[in-house]
Amino acid sequence: MSYWDTSTLVKLDAKESDSATFENQILIGASKAVTSRIAVYEARATFQRKEAEAIIQPGAAQQLYGQLLHHFGVVDWLLSVG
């Protein structure tokens, strides 16, 4: 089991240089990912910031947030209380 912080969650959808590493862990089911509830909201804010700074396309923040929520339905996630 591994803890995935907000920056790791963001890498799943807002592609960065090491995103493939984390995508592969999900695909092969290498470990269960654990995160905090607040990380989901922090990720949304990160997507919005990236959009405001023109790092991602206009309108992409909402789409990326939707994809992140989809991961929670597909991947075996455990949300910590913290």
C-alpha positions in Angstrom: 0.0 0.0 0.0 1.3 3.5 -0.8 0.2 7.0 0.1 -0.5 9.2 -2.9 -0.5 12.9 -2.2 -2.1 15.6 -4.2 0.8 16.0 -6.6 0.6 12.3 -7.4 -3.1 12.4 -8.1 -2.6 15.4 -10.4 0.0 13.5 -12.4 -2.6 10.9 -13.4 -4.6 13.5 -15.4 -2.5 16.6 -16.0 0.4 14.9 -17.7 3.9 15.6 -16.4 7.2 14.0 -17.1 6.8 11.2 -14.6 3.1 10.6 -15.0 3.6 7.3 -16.8 5.2 5.8 -13.6 2.0 6.3 -11.6 -0.2 5.3 -14.5 1.7 2.0 -14.8 1.3 1.3 -11.1 -2.5 1.6 -11.5 -2.5 -0.6 -14.6 -0.6 -3.5 -13.1 -2.3 -3.2 -9.8 1.1 -2.9 -8.1 -0.3 -1.5 -4.8 -3.4 0.0 -3.2 -3.3 3.7 -3.2 -4.2 5.6 -0.1 -4.9 9.3 0.0 -6.7 11.9 2.1 -10.1 13.3 1.3 -8.6 16.8 1.1 -6.3 15.7 -1.7 -9.3 15.5 -4.1 -10.2 19.1 -3.4 -6.5 20.2 -3.6 -6.2 18.5 -6.9 -9.3 20.4 -8.2 -7.7 23.7 -7.1 -4.4 22.7 -8.8 -6.3 22.0 -12.1 -8.0 25.4 -11.8 -4.6 27.1 -11.1 -3.0 25.4 -14.1 -5.9 26.5 -16.3 -5.7 30.1 -15.0 -1.9 30.1 -15.7 -2.6 28.8 -19.2 -0.6 25.6 -18.5 -3.6 23.6 -19.6 -6.3 24.4 -22.1 -9.4 26.6 -21.2 -12.1 24.3 -19.8 -9.6 21.5 -19.1 -9.8 21.9 -15.3 -13.3 20.6 -15.0 -12.6 17.7 -17.4 -9.5 16.7 -15.4 -11.4 16.9 -12.2 -14.0 14.6 -13.7 -11.3 12.1 -14.7 -9.9 12.2 -11.2 -13.3 11.3 -9.8 -13.5 8.5 -12.3 -10.3 7.1 -11.0 -11.9 6.8 -7.6 -14.6 4.6 -9.1 -12.2 2.4 -11.1 -9.1 2.1 -8.8 -9.2 0.4 -5.4 -8.8 3.6 -3.4 -8.8 3.9 0.4 -9.5 7.4 1.7 -7.9 8.2 5.0 -9.8 10.2 7.6 -7.2 12.9 7.8 
